[in-house]
Amino acid sequence: MGHSQAEKTQTHDEIVRIASKRFRELGLDGLSIADLMKEAGLTHGGFYRHFASREDLLLEALLAALKDGEAPGKNKREKANVALTFDAVIDGYLSESHRDEPGSGCAVSALMSDMGRAGAAARKLYTGQVERNLRLLTQLLGKADTPMNQAEAIVVYSAMIGAVGLARAVSDKRLSKEILNTVREYLKNGFKQCSRSV
């Protein structure tokens, strides 16, 4: 007896969800199809009933990861009925929980070192998310969308991503926390005079 289309869609979505998380944790080359399918409770051969290739899976999982990476902070703000502010973005991004949970966090930071070697389609998805995030930061900084103001957003975003990457990379937990705290306070204090909520 075959699976219904609804079951197939549910299984497909579960594979993408797992891959989205594992790619952020392990990198684009760190996840094998065999391990992915085993975690999903399926056989390796079942993969090709859902995807034509590993690249197809990668693109779907990357798109899911980019969307999912925005959700934790957004969901928390919506539940607390808190406005989206520059400080809220900085606090959430440069937090120990974001550092400690790359699988559910921002895919831009988690996959940054992988994307330079990724295919054109994956890099295009990634670039689109970077552009959306820069536009948001420009708005939160209370600036018009001009080249000079985008430069300021690029500096902020680069500092955020770099701080999370360093905080994850160092073995000293005290130094890791200090990196997050220092960059968080520097960005909040250095840009507070012009930030606003959206």
Residue frames as a rotation matrix with the C-alpha (Angstrom) as fourth column:
MET 1
0.588 0.809 0.000 0.00
0.809 -0.588 0.000 0.00
0.000 0.000 -1.000 0.00
GLY 2
-0.251 -0.717 0.651 1.50
0.700 -0.598 -0.389 3.37
0.668 0.358 0.652 -1.04
HIS 3
-0.580 -0.019 -0.814 1.78
0.670 -0.579 -0.464 6.47
-0.463 -0.815 0.348 1.03
SER 4
0.578 0.798 0.171 -0.75
0.790 -0.495 -0.362 9.20
-0.204 0.345 -0.916 0.51
GLN 5
0.160 -0.481 0.862 0.35
0.554 -0.679 -0.481 12.52
0.817 0.555 0.158 -0.97
ALA 6
0.749 0.173 0.640 -0.21
-0.364 -0.699 0.615 14.16
0.554 -0.694 -0.460 2.43
GLU 7
0.880 -0.467 0.087 2.11
0.195 0.523 0.829 11.65
-0.433 -0.713 0.552 4.11
LYS 8
0.286 -0.797 0.531 4.72
0.945 0.142 -0.295 12.17
0.160 0.586 0.794 1.40
THR 9
0.333 -0.104 0.937 4.52
0.126 -0.980 -0.154 15.95
0.935 0.170 -0.313 1.86
GLN 10
0.926 0.037 0.375 4.80
-0.360 -0.209 0.909 15.56
0.112 -0.977 -0.180 5.63
THR 11
0.672 -0.725 0.150 7.85
0.606 0.655 0.451 13.30
-0.426 -0.212 0.880 5.25
HIS 12
0.216 -0.564 0.797 9.41
0.784 -0.387 -0.486 15.69
0.582 0.730 0.359 2.74
ASP 13
0.567 0.079 0.820 8.91
-0.226 -0.942 0.247 18.64
0.792 -0.325 -0.516 5.12
GLU 14
0.959 -0.232 0.166 10.44
-0.099 0.276 0.956 16.66
-0.267 -0.933 0.241 8.00
ILE 15
0.407 -0.852 0.330 13.55
0.909 0.414 -0.052 15.84
-0.092 0.322 0.942 5.93
VAL 16
0.168 -0.300 0.939 13.92
0.425 -0.837 -0.344 19.53
0.889 0.457 -0.013 5.04
ARG 17
0.835 0.201 0.512 13.43
-0.334 -0.555 0.762 20.56
0.438 -0.807 -0.397 8.68
ILE 18
0.820 -0.570 0.052 16.12
0.335 0.552 0.764 18.16
-0.464 -0.609 0.643 9.88
ALA 19
0.195 -0.772 0.604 18.51
0.961 0.027 -0.276 19.14
0.197 0.635 0.747 7.09
SER 20
0.496 0.066 0.866 17.94
0.126 -0.992 0.003 22.84
0.859 0.108 -0.501 7.81
LYS 21
0.934 -0.114 0.339 18.96
-0.356 -0.202 0.912 22.35
-0.036 -0.973 -0.230 11.42
ARG 22
0.657 -0.701 0.276 21.88
0.502 0.680 0.534 20.01
-0.562 -0.212 0.799 10.73
PHE 23
0.353 -0.537 0.766 23.36
0.763 -0.308 -0.568 22.18
0.541 0.785 0.301 7.96
ARG 24
0.626 -0.090 0.774 23.49
-0.315 -0.938 0.145 25.07
0.713 -0.335 -0.616 10.43
GLU 25
0.858 -0.292 0.422 25.12
-0.357 0.253 0.899 22.85
-0.369 -0.922 0.113 13.04
LEU 26
0.430 -0.658 0.618 27.49
0.396 0.753 0.526 20.85
-0.812 0.018 0.584 10.82
GLY 27
-0.384 -0.504 -0.773 28.02
-0.492 -0.597 0.634 23.01
-0.781 0.624 -0.019 7.74
LEU 28
0.376 0.614 -0.694 26.97
-0.895 0.046 -0.444 22.26
-0.241 0.788 0.567 4.18
ASP 29
0.009 -0.458 -0.889 29.44
-0.644 0.677 -0.356 19.40
0.765 0.576 -0.289 3.78
GLY 30
-0.730 -0.421 0.538 29.03
-0.673 0.308 -0.672 18.01
0.117 -0.853 -0.508 7.29
LEU 31
-0.035 0.820 0.572 25.77
-0.634 0.424 -0.647 16.15
-0.773 -0.385 0.504 6.76
SER 32
-0.968 -0.242 -0.062 25.58
-0.209 0.648 0.732 12.91
-0.137 0.722 -0.678 4.82
ILE 33
-0.265 0.903 -0.337 22.40
-0.789 -0.003 0.615 11.82
0.554 0.429 0.713 3.09
ALA 34
-0.240 0.135 -0.961 22.59
0.247 0.966 0.074 8.47
0.939 -0.219 -0.265 4.91
ASP 35
-0.860 -0.129 -0.494 22.72
0.507 -0.110 -0.855 10.18
0.056 -0.986 0.160 8.32
LEU 36
-0.794 0.607 -0.038 19.94
-0.607 -0.795 -0.015 12.58
-0.039 0.011 0.999 7.40
MET 37
-0.121 0.792 -0.599 17.62
-0.587 0.430 0.686 9.80
0.801 0.434 0.413 6.24
LYS 38
-0.446 -0.089 -0.891 18.44
0.524 0.781 -0.341 7.69
0.726 -0.619 -0.301 9.29
GLU 39
-0.974 0.078 -0.214 17.52
0.135 -0.559 -0.818 10.59
-0.184 -0.826 0.533 11.57
ALA 40
-0.497 0.835 -0.237 14.26
-0.866 -0.458 0.201 10.99
0.059 0.305 0.950 9.63
GLY 41
-0.189 0.397 0.898 13.57
-0.431 0.788 -0.439 7.27
-0.882 -0.470 0.023 10.16
LEU 42
0.839 0.458 -0.292 13.88
-0.424 0.216 -0.879 6.45
-0.340 0.862 0.376 6.46
THR 43
0.450 -0.693 0.563 16.22
0.656 0.685 0.318 4.50
-0.606 0.226 0.763 4.21
HIS 44
-0.425 -0.737 -0.526 18.96
0.057 -0.601 0.797 6.11
-0.903 0.309 0.297 2.16
GLY 45
-0.832 0.109 0.544 17.18
0.552 0.261 0.792 5.05
-0.056 0.959 -0.278 -1.04
GLY 46
0.156 0.979 -0.129 14.04
0.968 -0.178 -0.176 6.89
-0.195 -0.097 -0.976 0.01
PHE 47
-0.296 -0.364 -0.883 15.85
0.282 -0.917 0.283 10.18
-0.913 -0.165 0.373 -0.42
TYR 48
-0.972 -0.223 -0.079 15.35
-0.013 -0.282 0.959 10.14
-0.237 0.933 0.271 -4.20
ARG 49
-0.281 0.945 0.164 11.58
0.933 0.230 0.277 9.87
0.224 0.231 -0.947 -3.83
HIS 50
0.543 0.476 -0.692 11.73
0.707 -0.703 0.071 13.37
-0.453 -0.528 -0.718 -2.38
PHE 51
0.475 -0.489 -0.732 14.68
-0.396 -0.861 0.318 15.11
-0.786 0.139 -0.603 -4.05
ALA 52
0.981 -0.151 -0.121 16.32
-0.067 0.318 -0.946 14.84
0.181 0.936 0.302 -7.46
SER 53
0.163 -0.984 -0.069 19.73
0.395 0.129 -0.909 15.57
0.904 0.121 0.410 -5.96
ARG 54
-0.081 -0.316 -0.945 21.61
0.994 -0.096 -0.053 16.67
-0.074 -0.944 0.322 -2.85
GLU 55
-0.941 -0.288 0.176 21.68
0.317 -0.934 0.168 20.17
0.116 0.214 0.970 -4.36
ASP 56
-0.229 0.940 0.252 17.85
0.041 -0.250 0.967 20.24
0.973 0.232 0.018 -4.47
LEU 57
0.438 0.318 -0.841 17.74
0.802 0.286 0.525 19.31
0.407 -0.904 -0.130 -0.79
LEU 58
-0.495 -0.741 -0.454 20.40
0.860 -0.490 -0.138 21.91
-0.120 -0.459 0.880 0.02
LEU 59
-0.830 0.190 0.525 18.40
0.081 -0.890 0.450 24.70
0.552 0.415 0.723 -1.63
GLU 60
0.229 0.972 -0.049 15.16
0.127 0.020 0.992 23.79
0.965 -0.233 -0.119 0.15
ALA 61
0.392 -0.134 -0.910 16.90
0.898 0.272 0.347 23.36
0.202 -0.953 0.227 3.49
LEU 62
-0.726 -0.686 -0.044 18.82
0.685 -0.716 -0.131 26.61
0.058 -0.126 0.990 3.06
LEU 63
-0.487 0.639 0.595 15.63
-0.078 -0.711 0.699 28.51
0.870 0.294 0.396 2.29
ALA 64
0.554 0.696 -0.456 13.99
0.356 0.297 0.886 26.95
0.753 -0.653 -0.083 5.37
ALA 65
0.016 -0.649 -0.761 17.04
0.999 0.042 -0.014 27.75
0.041 -0.760 0.649 7.51
LEU 66
-0.840 -0.336 0.425 17.09
0.377 -0.926 0.012 31.37
0.390 0.170 0.905 6.39
LYS 67
-0.055 0.909 0.413 13.40
-0.227 -0.415 0.881 31.79
0.972 -0.046 0.229 7.26
ASP 68
0.601 0.302 -0.740 13.64
0.515 0.562 0.648 29.74
0.611 -0.770 0.182 10.46
GLY 69
-0.364 -0.861 -0.357 16.66
0.873 -0.181 -0.454 31.68
0.326 -0.476 0.817 11.71
GLU 70
-0.706 0.184 0.684 14.50
-0.155 -0.982 0.104 34.79
0.692 -0.032 0.722 11.92
ALA 71
0.112 0.963 -0.244 11.69
0.058 0.239 0.969 33.08
0.992 -0.123 -0.029 13.81
PRO 72
-0.113 -0.077 -0.991 12.98
0.908 0.398 -0.134 32.63
0.404 -0.914 0.025 17.41
GLY 73
-0.886 -0.264 -0.381 13.45
0.409 -0.832 -0.376 36.35
-0.218 -0.489 0.845 18.12
LYS 74
-0.748 0.656 0.096 10.36
-0.381 -0.544 0.748 37.29
0.543 0.523 0.657 16.14
ASN 75
-0.008 0.773 -0.634 8.17
0.324 0.602 0.730 34.74
0.946 -0.200 -0.255 17.93
LYS 76
-0.349 -0.204 -0.915 9.44
0.933 0.011 -0.359 35.83
0.083 -0.979 0.186 21.33
ARG 77
-0.994 -0.028 -0.105 8.79
0.035 -0.997 -0.062 39.52
-0.103 -0.065 0.993 20.53
GLU 78
-0.499 0.865 -0.048 5.29
-0.312 -0.128 0.941 38.77
0.809 0.484 0.334 19.21
LYS 79
0.005 0.490 -0.872 4.36
0.686 0.633 0.360 36.75
0.728 -0.600 -0.332 22.32
ALA 80
-0.369 -0.227 -0.901 5.57
0.878 -0.404 -0.257 39.57
-0.305 -0.886 0.348 24.57
ASN 81
0.670 0.648 0.362 4.01
0.741 -0.616 -0.268 42.19
0.049 0.448 -0.893 22.27
VAL 82
0.211 -0.729 -0.652 7.38
0.291 -0.590 0.753 43.96
-0.933 -0.349 0.087 22.02
ALA 83
0.906 0.100 -0.411 8.23
-0.307 -0.512 -0.802 46.24
-0.291 0.853 -0.433 19.10
LEU 84
0.567 -0.754 0.332 11.10
0.823 0.504 -0.262 45.37
0.030 0.422 0.906 16.80
THR 85
0.939 -0.321 -0.125 13.89
-0.291 -0.933 0.214 47.72
-0.186 -0.164 -0.969 17.79
PHE 86
0.376 -0.900 -0.221 17.59
-0.486 0.012 -0.874 48.00
0.789 0.436 -0.433 17.06
ASP 87
-0.321 -0.511 0.797 18.39
-0.942 0.087 -0.324 47.10
0.097 -0.855 -0.510 20.69
ALA 88
0.464 0.572 0.676 16.08
-0.619 0.755 -0.214 44.06
-0.633 -0.320 0.705 20.60
VAL 89
0.925 -0.177 -0.336 17.78
-0.198 0.532 -0.824 42.75
0.324 0.828 0.457 17.46
ILE 90
0.009 -0.993 0.117 21.25
-0.616 -0.098 -0.781 43.30
0.788 -0.065 -0.613 18.93
ASP 91
-0.168 -0.026 0.986 20.29
-0.957 0.243 -0.156 41.72
-0.235 -0.970 -0.066 22.27
GLY 92
0.741 0.545 0.393 18.78
-0.441 0.835 -0.329 38.63
-0.507 0.070 0.859 20.63
TYR 93
0.835 -0.434 -0.338 21.53
-0.188 0.353 -0.916 38.13
0.517 0.829 0.213 18.09
LEU 94
-0.169 -0.980 0.106 24.44
-0.370 -0.037 -0.928 38.62
0.914 -0.196 -0.356 20.48
SER 95
0.452 0.414 0.790 23.00
-0.890 0.148 0.432 36.39
0.062 -0.898 0.435 23.18
GLU 96
-0.587 -0.660 0.470 24.42
-0.719 0.691 0.074 33.23
-0.373 -0.294 -0.880 24.70
SER 97
0.110 0.690 0.715 21.33
-0.075 0.723 -0.687 31.29
-0.991 0.022 0.132 23.63
HIS 98
0.884 0.148 -0.443 21.91
-0.430 -0.112 -0.896 32.24
-0.182 0.983 -0.036 19.97
ARG 99
-0.052 -0.985 -0.166 25.58
-0.992 0.070 -0.104 31.33
0.114 0.159 -0.981 20.32
ASP 100
-0.615 -0.264 0.743 24.73
-0.563 0.806 -0.180 27.96
-0.552 -0.530 -0.645 21.86
GLU 101
0.044 0.735 0.677 21.98
0.229 0.652 -0.723 26.95
-0.972 0.187 -0.140 19.41
PRO 102
-0.685 -0.374 -0.625 23.28
-0.453 -0.453 0.768 27.35
-0.570 0.809 0.141 15.86
GLY 103
-0.894 0.329 0.304 20.80
0.443 0.754 0.485 24.75
-0.070 0.568 -0.820 14.59
SER 104
0.142 0.990 0.000 17.86
0.985 -0.142 -0.095 27.04
-0.094 0.014 -0.996 15.35
GLY 105
0.111 -0.184 -0.977 19.64
0.318 -0.925 0.210 30.36
-0.942 -0.334 -0.045 14.91
CYS 106
0.579 0.084 -0.811 20.66
-0.544 -0.701 -0.461 32.62
-0.608 0.708 -0.360 12.08
ALA 107
0.716 -0.270 0.644 21.74
0.551 0.785 -0.284 30.68
-0.429 0.558 0.710 9.00
VAL 108
0.861 -0.435 0.262 23.69
-0.103 -0.655 -0.749 33.69
0.497 0.618 -0.609 7.73
SER 109
0.304 -0.788 0.535 26.19
-0.953 -0.261 0.157 33.42
0.016 -0.558 -0.830 10.57
ALA 110
0.427 -0.098 0.899 26.09
-0.351 0.898 0.265 29.63
-0.833 -0.429 0.349 10.86
LEU 111
0.618 -0.086 0.781 26.82
0.613 0.675 -0.411 29.06
-0.492 0.733 0.470 7.15
MET 112
0.815 -0.258 -0.518 28.99
-0.386 -0.910 -0.153 32.07
-0.432 0.324 -0.841 6.36
SER 113
-0.172 -0.985 -0.005 32.23
-0.673 0.113 0.731 30.14
-0.720 0.129 -0.682 5.82
ASP 114
-0.298 0.132 0.945 30.44
0.421 0.907 0.006 27.53
-0.856 0.400 -0.326 3.67
MET 115
0.614 0.786 -0.071 28.70
0.272 -0.296 -0.916 29.89
-0.741 0.543 -0.395 1.29
GLY 116
0.198 -0.626 -0.754 31.80
-0.761 -0.583 0.284 31.01
-0.618 0.518 -0.592 -0.58
ARG 117
-0.848 -0.527 0.055 32.14
-0.406 0.713 0.571 27.43
-0.341 0.462 -0.819 -1.86
ALA 118
-0.190 0.870 0.456 28.42
0.243 0.492 -0.836 26.84
-0.951 -0.048 -0.305 -2.48
GLY 119
-0.462 0.114 0.879 26.75
0.882 0.155 0.444 26.83
-0.086 0.981 -0.172 -5.87
ALA 120
-0.922 0.045 0.385 25.29
0.101 -0.931 0.350 29.91
0.374 0.362 0.854 -7.52
ALA 121
-0.022 0.999 0.035 21.68
0.113 -0.032 0.993 29.15
0.993 0.026 -0.112 -6.55
ALA 122
0.345 0.089 -0.934 22.54
0.902 0.242 0.357 28.71
0.258 -0.966 0.003 -2.86
ARG 123
-0.669 -0.663 -0.336 24.63
0.722 -0.687 -0.080 31.87
-0.178 -0.296 0.939 -2.85
LYS 124
-0.671 0.504 0.543 21.73
0.046 -0.703 0.709 33.78
0.740 0.501 0.449 -4.44
LEU 125
0.407 0.828 -0.386 19.35
0.453 0.184 0.872 32.68
0.793 -0.530 -0.300 -1.65
TYR 126
0.091 -0.502 -0.860 21.95
0.991 -0.041 0.129 33.59
-0.100 -0.864 0.493 0.97
THR 127
-0.861 -0.448 0.239 22.63
0.490 -0.857 0.157 36.97
0.134 0.252 0.958 -0.66
GLY 128
-0.194 0.885 0.423 18.92
0.157 -0.398 0.904 37.76
0.968 0.242 -0.062 -0.70
GLN 129
0.596 0.401 -0.695 18.72
0.706 0.150 0.692 37.18
0.382 -0.904 -0.193 3.06
VAL 130
-0.363 -0.791 -0.493 21.79
0.899 -0.436 0.037 39.33
-0.244 -0.430 0.869 3.70
GLU 131
-0.805 0.090 0.586 20.21
0.257 -0.838 0.481 42.13
0.534 0.538 0.652 1.65
ARG 132
0.270 0.962 0.029 16.91
0.279 -0.107 0.954 41.86
0.921 -0.250 -0.298 3.57
ASN 133
0.422 -0.167 -0.891 18.75
0.906 0.105 0.410 41.94
0.025 -0.980 0.196 6.89
LEU 134
-0.694 -0.718 -0.052 20.76
0.715 -0.696 0.064 45.00
-0.082 0.007 0.997 5.83
ARG 135
-0.450 0.619 0.644 17.58
0.129 -0.669 0.732 46.83
0.884 0.413 0.221 4.79
LEU 136
0.570 0.678 -0.465 16.03
0.529 0.131 0.839 46.02
0.629 -0.724 -0.284 8.17
LEU 137
0.022 -0.642 -0.766 19.08
0.971 -0.170 0.171 47.28
-0.240 -0.747 0.620 10.05
THR 138
-0.823 -0.277 0.496 19.09
0.447 -0.855 0.262 50.47
0.352 0.437 0.828 7.96
GLN 139
0.049 0.932 0.358 15.42
0.117 -0.362 0.925 51.03
0.992 -0.004 -0.127 8.93
LEU 140
0.629 0.198 -0.752 16.09
0.711 0.243 0.660 50.26
0.313 -0.950 0.012 12.59
LEU 141
-0.412 -0.840 -0.352 18.96
0.894 -0.447 0.020 52.73
-0.175 -0.306 0.936 12.58
GLY 142
0.375 0.671 -0.640 16.41
0.493 -0.729 -0.475 55.35
-0.785 -0.138 -0.604 11.50
LYS 143
-0.503 -0.686 -0.526 18.20
-0.170 -0.518 0.838 55.97
-0.847 0.511 0.144 8.24
ALA 144
0.573 0.568 -0.591 17.11
-0.682 -0.070 -0.728 56.38
-0.454 0.820 0.348 4.65
ASP 145
0.598 -0.314 0.737 18.15
0.422 0.906 0.043 53.64
-0.681 0.285 0.674 2.24
THR 146
0.858 -0.432 -0.277 21.23
-0.504 -0.607 -0.614 55.36
0.097 0.666 -0.739 0.78
PRO 147
0.482 -0.736 -0.476 24.75
0.180 0.615 -0.768 54.03
0.858 0.284 0.428 0.10
MET 148
-0.435 -0.679 0.592 26.20
-0.449 -0.406 -0.796 55.88
0.781 -0.612 -0.128 3.12
ASN 149
0.050 0.546 0.836 23.52
-0.998 0.063 0.019 54.56
-0.043 -0.835 0.548 5.45
GLN 150
0.907 0.201 -0.371 23.80
-0.261 0.958 -0.119 51.05
0.331 0.205 0.921 4.07
ALA 151
-0.014 -0.986 -0.165 27.52
-0.111 0.166 -0.980 51.23
0.994 0.005 -0.111 4.88
GLU 152
-0.430 -0.078 0.899 26.63
-0.866 -0.246 -0.436 51.80
0.256 -0.966 0.038 8.53
ALA 153
0.619 0.721 0.313 24.25
-0.767 0.640 0.043 48.82
-0.169 -0.267 0.949 8.48
ILE 154
0.650 -0.462 -0.603 26.99
-0.099 0.735 -0.670 46.68
0.753 0.495 0.432 6.90
VAL 155
-0.434 -0.840 0.324 29.38
-0.443 -0.114 -0.889 47.58
0.785 -0.530 -0.322 9.72
VAL 156
-0.123 0.477 0.870 26.77
-0.982 0.069 -0.177 46.69
-0.145 -0.876 0.460 12.36
TYR 157
0.832 0.538 -0.133 25.80
-0.555 0.813 -0.179 43.43
0.012 0.223 0.975 10.65
SER 158
0.337 -0.803 -0.491 29.41
-0.144 0.472 -0.870 42.40
0.931 0.363 0.043 10.10
ALA 159
-0.545 -0.515 0.661 30.19
-0.697 -0.160 -0.699 43.04
0.466 -0.842 -0.272 13.76
MET 160
0.257 0.738 0.624 27.18
-0.927 0.370 -0.057 40.96
-0.273 -0.564 0.780 14.84
ILE 161
0.910 0.109 -0.399 28.04
-0.284 0.866 -0.411 38.00
0.301 0.487 0.820 12.61
GLY 162
0.043 -0.987 -0.154 31.73
-0.233 0.140 -0.962 38.18
0.972 0.077 -0.224 13.44
ALA 163
-0.383 -0.151 0.911 31.05
-0.901 -0.159 -0.404 38.29
0.206 -0.976 -0.075 17.17
VAL 164
0.633 0.661 0.403 28.77
-0.715 0.698 -0.022 35.25
-0.296 -0.275 0.915 17.05
GLY 165
0.767 -0.399 -0.502 31.33
-0.127 0.674 -0.728 33.35
0.628 0.622 0.466 14.95
LEU 166
-0.294 -0.929 0.226 34.19
-0.409 -0.091 -0.908 34.17
0.864 -0.360 -0.353 17.34
ALA 167
-0.147 0.309 0.940 32.07
-0.988 0.005 -0.156 33.43
-0.053 -0.951 0.304 20.41
ARG 168
0.878 0.476 0.052 31.27
-0.468 0.875 -0.125 29.99
-0.105 0.086 0.991 18.98
ALA 169
0.631 -0.665 -0.400 34.85
-0.101 0.441 -0.892 29.31
0.769 0.603 0.211 17.93
VAL 170
-0.260 -0.818 0.513 36.81
-0.688 -0.216 -0.693 30.04
0.678 -0.533 -0.507 21.12
SER 171
-0.145 0.137 -0.980 37.15
0.358 0.930 0.077 27.35
0.922 -0.340 -0.184 23.79
ASP 172
-0.904 -0.220 -0.368 37.19
0.422 -0.308 -0.853 29.77
0.074 -0.926 0.371 26.75
LYS 173
-0.015 1.000 0.018 33.56
0.945 0.008 0.328 30.36
0.328 0.022 -0.945 27.84
ARG 174
0.186 0.028 -0.982 34.54
0.633 -0.768 0.098 33.53
-0.751 -0.640 -0.161 29.71
LEU 175
-0.763 -0.527 -0.375 36.14
0.030 -0.608 0.794 35.01
-0.646 0.594 0.479 26.58
SER 176
-0.715 0.568 0.408 33.18
0.636 0.285 0.717 33.87
0.291 0.772 -0.565 24.48
LYS 177
0.295 0.856 -0.425 30.76
0.953 -0.294 0.071 35.70
-0.064 -0.426 -0.903 26.76
GLU 178
-0.064 -0.413 -0.908 33.02
0.365 -0.857 0.364 38.75
-0.929 -0.308 0.206 26.84
ILE 179
-0.939 -0.248 0.240 33.05
0.293 -0.204 0.934 38.91
-0.182 0.947 0.264 23.02
LEU 180
-0.254 0.931 0.262 29.25
0.840 0.078 0.537 38.87
0.480 0.357 -0.802 22.88
ASN 181
0.421 0.447 -0.789 28.84
0.842 -0.517 0.157 41.39
-0.338 -0.730 -0.594 25.71
THR 182
-0.379 -0.677 -0.630 31.48
0.351 -0.736 0.580 43.79
-0.856 -0.001 0.517 24.38
VAL 183
-0.946 0.034 0.323 30.18
0.309 -0.211 0.927 43.90
0.100 0.977 0.189 20.82
ARG 184
-0.037 0.998 -0.047 26.55
0.928 0.052 0.370 44.08
0.371 -0.030 -0.928 22.02
GLU 185
0.383 0.177 -0.906 27.22
0.702 -0.694 0.161 47.07
-0.601 -0.698 -0.391 24.27
TYR 186
-0.662 -0.682 -0.311 29.44
0.270 -0.604 0.750 48.79
-0.699 0.413 0.584 21.70
LEU 187
-0.779 0.410 0.474 26.79
0.507 -0.033 0.862 48.55
0.369 0.911 -0.182 18.99
LYS 188
0.225 0.939 -0.261 23.92
0.937 -0.135 0.321 49.58
0.266 -0.317 -0.910 21.27
ASN 189
0.291 -0.165 -0.942 25.80
0.573 -0.759 0.310 52.56
-0.767 -0.630 -0.126 22.70
GLY 190
-0.698 -0.703 -0.134 27.44
0.287 -0.447 0.847 53.61
-0.655 0.553 0.514 19.44
PHE 191
-0.875 0.396 0.278 24.22
0.245 -0.133 0.960 53.63
0.418 0.908 0.020 17.41
LYS 192
-0.419 0.755 -0.504 21.57
0.875 0.187 -0.446 54.32
-0.242 -0.628 -0.740 20.07
GLN 193
-0.558 0.171 -0.812 21.20
0.056 -0.969 -0.242 58.00
-0.828 -0.180 0.531 19.25
CYS 194
-0.620 0.294 -0.727 19.76
-0.769 -0.408 0.491 57.25
-0.153 0.864 0.479 15.82
SER 195
-0.967 0.217 -0.132 17.92
0.169 0.938 0.302 53.95
0.189 0.270 -0.944 16.25
ARG 196
-0.409 0.905 0.117 14.15
-0.909 -0.391 -0.146 53.51
-0.086 -0.166 0.982 16.10
SER 197
-0.507 0.321 0.800 11.55
0.008 0.930 -0.368 50.74
-0.862 -0.180 -0.474 16.05
VAL 198
-0.743 0.342 -0.575 9.67
-0.644 -0.131 0.754 49.42
0.183 0.930 0.318 13.03
